[in-house]
Amino acid sequence: MDAESLRESIEQSKHTQLDRLGSSKLLIALTDADLSEPAILRAAAYSEHAARETFEQWAETESVASARDAFESTADQEARHLQQVLDVLDEDIDLPSEPGVMHGYLHGREDAIERVAAGMVGRGLVSIRAHIQVISFFINEADEPKADLFRTLKTETDQTLQTGLDLLDELCTDDEDWERAQMVAEYVVQLAYDDYADGLAALGVGPKPLC
């Protein structure tokens, strides 16, 4: 296996979950059905904050130099993303002190392969779809500057995903490594999906896309 075939395997295995995470219902789940601009931006800020915290923790504890460098770079990127979102959010917010379900799992990864696969690949596949929905929201609001902002954030998230794939090509040396990478990446997707579905269920909404 190589990194591109890993990505294909994950997207095939978790096709339904990723498809639903890429639907317009994602924003309903993330905002408790408050589809206002401030609520969308708050949800985006919470996501960027959680990612920054995860990658900062990993950068401090990672022993593999190439992975540590990637985590440091990603932590810096997520910090920039957070500040960019806060800059367009016209209110002060309290950022969560505890990670959500997905980032709680990520915090527990101690191995470089698992961290890269779960945090850069699995989370990346979820995050890209979330960015697409936020972009669509601001397009529908005729707010091109904010749509452009999230296009930029999505492009950089795409690059982080690719960096993770490249790192796995470097770090994985046998089938067992690739199987472990696939397992944790798919588990992250499943955690994100379960959180999404639970959020919708609490609102009395089913998880299937509207169309």
C-alpha positions as CSV (number, residue, x, y, z in Angstrom):
1,M,0.0,0.0,0.0
2,D,1.0,3.6,-0.5
3,A,-0.5,6.9,0.8
4,E,-2.8,7.5,-2.2
5,S,-4.2,4.0,-2.1
6,L,-4.7,4.5,1.7
7,R,-6.7,7.6,1.0
8,E,-8.8,5.8,-1.6
9,S,-9.4,2.9,0.8
10,I,-10.5,5.2,3.6
11,E,-12.8,7.2,1.3
12,Q,-14.3,3.9,0.0
13,S,-14.7,2.3,3.4
14,K,-16.2,5.4,4.9
15,H,-18.0,6.7,1.9
16,T,-21.4,7.0,3.6
17,Q,-20.1,8.7,6.6
18,L,-18.0,11.2,4.6
19,D,-20.9,11.8,2.2
20,R,-23.2,12.7,5.1
21,L,-20.5,14.8,6.8
22,G,-20.3,16.7,3.5
23,S,-24.0,17.5,3.5
24,S,-25.7,20.8,4.4
25,K,-26.9,19.1,7.6
26,L,-23.4,19.3,9.0
27,L,-23.9,23.0,9.9
28,I,-27.2,22.2,11.6
29,A,-25.4,19.7,13.8
30,L,-22.4,22.0,14.5
31,T,-24.6,25.0,15.5
32,D,-27.6,23.3,17.2
33,A,-29.7,24.4,14.2
34,D,-28.7,28.1,14.7
35,L,-27.8,28.8,11.0
36,S,-26.8,32.4,11.7
37,E,-23.5,33.9,10.6
38,P,-22.2,34.3,14.2
39,A,-23.1,30.7,15.0
40,I,-21.3,29.4,11.9
41,L,-18.2,31.4,12.7
42,R,-18.2,30.3,16.4
43,A,-18.3,26.7,15.2
44,A,-15.4,27.3,12.9
45,A,-13.4,29.0,15.6
46,Y,-14.0,26.1,18.0
47,S,-12.8,23.7,15.4
48,E,-9.6,25.6,14.6
49,H,-9.0,26.0,18.4
50,A,-9.3,22.3,19.0
51,A,-7.0,21.5,16.1
52,R,-4.4,24.0,17.3
53,E,-4.4,22.5,20.8
54,T,-4.0,19.0,19.4
55,F,-1.1,19.8,17.1
56,E,0.7,22.0,19.8
57,Q,0.5,19.0,22.2
58,W,1.9,16.7,19.6
59,A,4.7,19.1,18.6
60,E,5.9,19.2,22.2
61,T,6.0,15.4,22.6
62,E,6.8,13.9,19.2
63,S,10.2,12.2,18.9
64,V,10.2,11.6,15.2
65,A,11.7,14.8,13.7
66,S,9.8,14.9,10.4
67,A,6.5,14.3,12.2
68,R,7.4,16.9,14.9
69,D,8.2,19.5,12.2
70,A,4.8,18.8,10.5
71,F,2.9,19.1,13.8
72,E,4.7,22.4,14.6
73,S,3.8,23.8,11.1
74,T,0.2,22.6,11.4
75,A,-0.2,24.1,14.9
76,D,1.0,27.4,13.6
77,Q,-1.4,27.2,10.6
78,E,-4.3,26.3,12.9
79,A,-3.4,29.3,15.1
80,R,-3.5,31.6,12.1
81,H,-6.8,30.1,11.0
82,L,-8.3,30.6,14.4
83,Q,-7.2,34.3,14.4
84,Q,-8.6,34.8,11.0
85,V,-11.9,33.5,12.0
86,L,-12.0,35.5,15.2
87,D,-11.1,38.6,13.2
88,V,-14.3,38.4,11.2
89,L,-16.5,37.3,14.2
90,D,-17.9,40.5,15.6
91,E,-18.1,39.3,19.2
92,D,-15.8,37.9,21.9
93,I,-16.2,34.2,22.6
94,D,-14.9,31.8,25.2
95,L,-13.0,29.0,23.6
96,P,-13.6,25.5,25.0
97,S,-11.2,24.3,27.7
98,E,-11.8,20.6,26.9
99,P,-11.5,18.8,23.5
100,G,-14.5,17.3,21.8
101,V,-14.9,13.6,21.1
102,M,-12.6,13.5,18.1
103,H,-9.9,15.6,19.5
104,G,-10.1,13.7,22.8
105,Y,-9.2,10.6,20.8
106,L,-6.5,12.4,19.0
107,H,-4.9,13.6,22.2
108,G,-4.5,10.0,23.2
109,R,-2.4,9.0,20.1
110,E,1.3,8.7,21.0
111,D,2.8,7.0,17.9
112,A,3.9,9.1,15.0
113,I,2.1,7.0,12.4
114,E,-1.1,7.0,14.3
115,R,-0.9,10.8,14.9
116,V,-0.3,11.5,11.3
117,A,-2.9,9.1,10.0
118,A,-5.6,10.2,12.5
119,G,-4.9,13.9,12.8
120,M,-3.7,14.9,9.4
121,V,-5.4,12.4,7.2
122,G,-8.6,11.2,8.9
123,R,-9.3,14.6,10.5
124,G,-8.3,16.3,7.2
125,L,-10.9,14.4,5.2
126,V,-13.6,15.5,7.7
127,S,-12.3,19.1,7.9
128,I,-12.3,19.6,4.1
129,R,-15.9,18.7,3.9
130,A,-16.8,21.1,6.8
131,H,-15.0,23.9,5.0
132,I,-16.9,23.3,1.8
133,Q,-20.2,23.7,3.7
134,V,-19.1,26.9,5.3
135,I,-18.0,28.2,1.9
136,S,-21.4,27.3,0.5
137,F,-23.1,29.1,3.5
138,F,-21.3,32.4,2.8
139,I,-21.9,32.1,-1.0
140,N,-25.6,31.7,-0.3
141,E,-25.4,34.8,2.0
142,A,-23.7,36.7,-0.9
143,D,-20.7,37.3,1.4
144,E,-17.8,36.8,-1.0
145,P,-15.1,38.0,1.4
146,K,-15.9,35.4,4.0
147,A,-16.4,32.7,1.3
148,D,-12.9,33.6,0.0
149,L,-11.5,33.4,3.6
150,F,-12.8,29.8,4.0
151,R,-11.6,28.9,0.5
152,T,-8.1,29.8,1.6
153,L,-8.5,27.8,4.8
154,K,-9.7,24.8,2.9
155,T,-6.8,25.1,0.5
156,E,-4.3,25.1,3.4
157,T,-6.2,22.2,5.0
158,D,-5.9,20.3,1.7
159,Q,-2.2,20.9,1.8
160,T,-2.0,19.6,5.4
161,L,-3.8,16.4,4.3
162,Q,-1.3,15.9,1.5
163,T,1.6,16.5,3.9
164,G,0.2,13.8,6.1
165,L,-0.1,11.4,3.2
166,D,3.5,12.1,2.2
167,L,4.7,11.5,5.7
168,L,2.9,8.2,5.8
169,D,4.8,7.2,2.7
170,E,8.0,7.9,4.7
171,L,7.0,6.4,8.0
172,C,5.1,3.3,7.0
173,T,7.5,0.4,6.3
174,D,5.3,-2.6,6.2
175,D,1.7,-3.8,5.9
176,E,1.2,-3.6,9.6
177,D,2.0,0.1,9.6
178,W,-0.4,0.8,6.8
179,E,-3.2,-1.3,8.4
180,R,-2.7,0.7,11.7
181,A,-2.7,4.0,9.8
182,Q,-5.9,3.0,8.0
183,M,-7.6,1.8,11.2
184,V,-7.0,5.1,13.1
185,A,-7.9,7.3,10.2
186,E,-11.2,5.5,9.6
187,Y,-11.9,5.6,13.4
188,V,-11.5,9.4,13.4
189,V,-14.0,9.6,10.5
190,Q,-16.4,7.4,12.4
191,L,-16.1,9.4,15.6
192,A,-16.8,12.6,13.6
193,Y,-19.8,11.0,12.0
194,D,-21.2,9.6,15.3
195,D,-20.8,13.1,16.8
196,Y,-22.7,14.6,13.8
197,A,-25.4,12.0,14.0
198,D,-25.8,12.3,17.7
199,G,-26.1,16.1,17.3
200,L,-28.8,15.8,14.8
201,A,-30.7,13.2,16.8
202,A,-30.8,15.5,19.7
203,L,-32.6,18.0,17.4
204,G,-34.9,15.3,16.1
205,V,-33.2,15.3,12.6
206,G,-32.0,12.2,10.7
207,P,-28.5,12.0,9.4
208,K,-29.2,11.4,5.8
209,P,-28.5,14.2,3.3
210,L,-31.5,16.3,2.2
211,C,-31.0,15.3,-1.4
